[in-house]
């Protein structure tokens, strides 16, 4: 399917066209293989520190160090959670780190996909076309190898005739 990426031009005469003018449309195709990656981080990669919470709370807030600050050392991502218990604070901060790591990986993956798509599609202009479908002549022409085939054959799934 990777050989299908690029511009496809379709030419047809619609049944509502009285003067027989040819209507031309262009479609750009990009073939992308999705890769789903989940980030798994280790607690050893994190610097965990405990501190007293801020804000109202009186003696319990001032006396107990239940607030958690986690720094993911390889990336420098920081998360802070202030809950009533240490376990809840640690769980919440770890969840925040996981979410931010996933977001970072997803953003870089989306950038790579966009760059790949742009490279495959090109500008979408006339010079970038790889194939022309002319329905009124029952002809498909592949502009890379100058092969011609019937539109009916190609549209029914027999696309291999363009490479024989």
Secondary structure, 3 states (H helix, E strand, C coil): CHHHCEEEEEEECCCCCCCCCCEEEEEEECCCCCCCCCCCCCHHHEEEEEECCCCCCHHHHHHCCCEEEEEECCCCEEEEECCCCHHHHHHHHHHHHHHHHHHHHHHHHHHHHHHHHHHHHCCCCHHHEEEEEECCCCEEEECCCCEEECHHHHHCCCHHHHCC
